[in-house]
Amino acid sequence: MPVTQIDDRKVWQRRDRAQQLRIWLGWLVGVALFMVCWEYISRQTIWIFVWDAPQQAFDMARRMSNPPWGYFDRILWPMWDTINMATLGTLIGVVIATPLAFLAAWNTTPSRFVLRPLALGIIVTSRSINSLIWALLLVLILGPGLMAGIIAIALRSIGFVGKLLYEAIEEIDENQVEAIRATGAAPTQVLSYGVWPQILPAFAGISVYRWDINIREATILGLVGAGGIGVQLSASVNSLAWGQVSVIFIAILLTVVVSEWVSAKVRHAII
Amino acid sequence: MSIAAAAPQAAPRQWRKPPFIRDPRLRYAIYVGALIYLVIGIGSVNFNWDRMVAGLDRGIAFVAAFLAPDFTTRWTDISKGLLESLTMTLIATVFGVILSIPVALGAARNLAPWPIYAVCRSIIAVSRAFQEVVIAIVFVAMFGFGPFAGAMTLAFATIGFLGKLLAEDIEDIDRDQVEAIRATGSSWFQLLNYAIQPQVAPRFIGLCVYRLDINFRESAVIGIVGAGGIGATLNTALGRYEYDSAAAILLSIIVIVFIAEYSSGFIRRRFL
């Protein structure tokens, strides 16, 4: 707490001069960086379009405000596809992620220097690529359709479920594992009686949570051709049928709200 | 449970793990329901096996490209895309943080009167309900193609994320400190500055850094619908079937995400 003497009065300041300067310098660098970035973005922007935006927004809102409700029947089937894609993708993802999580957790991994880094590498790779990008790749390889979407969802889920699950495994109570081991159990029995019951609630919670996220993500995978409601969305946007777009938005919103409610209920029941 | 009933007979020799779902009726209902769903669900997905087999070559080509990524041929495009994504991320986070603070203040039940609370909560709800990509479609239609629309999309998504978490933090603060500052006769802004800000600032800074990290990930995606950034470059590379360049882009995304995640984790540990 620096106190300075100004005209024989003591003045208290929160920080001394060096600290104050450092904070000031930090702000200077931060603001300068922001200005440089802003410059860069603004050079790439056609400002006429941006100034035009309020009018565009008005126009769009007007065209979206009268949705053709009859279109709703035609998106029921794609919606069912979307939900299927999310559910089956989550299922595959969870099935692959579970053994991976056991390999990645330091207290259950069979080899700390070979398999563990490998499993962690798979988890990181899967997590850092968004499911839309996975879908983009898979549509090229597998062709457009639900299969690409299901696998894209599964590939993204592996990392998410794997990470949360291996963290849960690392936090288990070792005493229970010790107790099971003391009965002379085989390693697989230790896993199934000592480790698995402890992480089962976390496992169920994580899976349902990921399912809920996947429903959201599945709604847009169709934009790159991976099936589901996104195909209709992209077709409507491309043909500027904003009325249909608003029907699709409402359908997505409803599905997301319902899935979030289901997932919250299930997680609440488990915990 | 059944100990009393079993007492006259010999003690049970067999022990079974208690099931996860206690109620047997519920348990079997879930099993049967899941089975029926699986049959219908898988049945209703029609697979085009021929197309998938035909695509196998491409799959192999892609894996091969991943082992030998080509950074050099399209390096100008890749570096431009990455730079665009990074600037977009920074701009969006700054705007999002600045805008999320008033929204969060309005969405905290202990600070805001009813009408303001309702408005701010609905802003948060709308921003959280839609995927970034969906917002990007609308914003690209409004602002035109390019990173500006992307930055606005991410800023909008940031408002929902930070607004909700900050509002919850403000609702959970220690009332006594607010009372103490108010007792000194402070104005509303002084109350914010001396009673509320010190209590929520450390966690908020951590959340901002975390959101910066998320925004970069998302910036790689929204380019696919025309909002600029590395996603647009990736989409072009895949459109040209240049798998080696696409692999290079993906690897750069993975590396940057990795660095961002670790540094954001490090910063958050220091501040919390």
Chai-1 contact restraints between the chains, C-beta under 6 A:
chainA,res_idxA,chainB,res_idxB,connection_type,confidence,min_distance_angstrom,max_distance_angstrom,comment,restraint_id
A,F34,B,V94,contact,1.0,0.0,6.0,A-B,restraint_1
A,C37,B,T87,contact,1.0,0.0,6.0,A-B,restraint_2
A,C37,B,L90,contact,1.0,0.0,6.0,A-B,restraint_3
A,C37,B,I91,contact,1.0,0.0,6.0,A-B,restraint_4
A,Y40,B,T87,contact,1.0,0.0,6.0,A-B,restraint_5
A,I41,B,T87,contact,1.0,0.0,6.0,A-B,restraint_6
A,I41,B,I91,contact,1.0,0.0,6.0,A-B,restraint_7
A,I41,B,P147,contact,1.0,0.0,6.0,A-B,restraint_8
A,I41,B,F148,contact,1.0,0.0,6.0,A-B,restraint_9
A,Q44,B,G146,contact,1.0,0.0,6.0,A-B,restraint_10
A,Q44,B,P147,contact,1.0,0.0,6.0,A-B,restraint_11
A,T45,B,G146,contact,1.0,0.0,6.0,A-B,restraint_12
A,T45,B,F148,contact,1.0,0.0,6.0,A-B,restraint_13
A,I46,B,G144,contact,1.0,0.0,6.0,A-B,restraint_14
A,F49,B,F143,contact,1.0,0.0,6.0,A-B,restraint_15
A,F49,B,G144,contact,1.0,0.0,6.0,A-B,restraint_16
A,V50,B,F143,contact,1.0,0.0,6.0,A-B,restraint_17
A,A53,B,M142,contact,1.0,0.0,6.0,A-B,restraint_18
A,A53,B,F143,contact,1.0,0.0,6.0,A-B,restraint_19
A,Q56,B,M142,contact,1.0,0.0,6.0,A-B,restraint_20
A,A57,B,M142,contact,1.0,0.0,6.0,A-B,restraint_21
A,N84,B,G41,contact,1.0,0.0,6.0,A-B,restraint_22
A,S128,B,I254,contact,1.0,0.0,6.0,A-B,restraint_23
A,S128,B,V257,contact,1.0,0.0,6.0,A-B,restraint_24
A,N130,B,V221,contact,1.0,0.0,6.0,A-B,restraint_25
A,L132,B,V221,contact,1.0,0.0,6.0,A-B,restraint_26
A,I141,B,G55,contact,1.0,0.0,6.0,A-B,restraint_27
A,I141,B,R58,contact,1.0,0.0,6.0,A-B,restraint_28
A,I141,B,G59,contact,1.0,0.0,6.0,A-B,restraint_29
A,L142,B,M52,contact,1.0,0.0,6.0,A-B,restraint_30
A,L142,B,G55,contact,1.0,0.0,6.0,A-B,restraint_31
A,G143,B,R51,contact,1.0,0.0,6.0,A-B,restraint_32
A,G143,B,G55,contact,1.0,0.0,6.0,A-B,restraint_33
A,G145,B,N48,contact,1.0,0.0,6.0,A-B,restraint_34
A,L146,B,V45,contact,1.0,0.0,6.0,A-B,restraint_35
A,M147,B,F47,contact,1.0,0.0,6.0,A-B,restraint_36
A,L200,B,F20,contact,1.0,0.0,6.0,A-B,restraint_37
A,R216,B,Q131,contact,1.0,0.0,6.0,A-B,restraint_38
A,I220,B,Q131,contact,1.0,0.0,6.0,A-B,restraint_39
A,I220,B,V133,contact,1.0,0.0,6.0,A-B,restraint_40
A,V237,B,I137,contact,1.0,0.0,6.0,A-B,restraint_41
A,L253,B,A129,contact,1.0,0.0,6.0,A-B,restraint_42
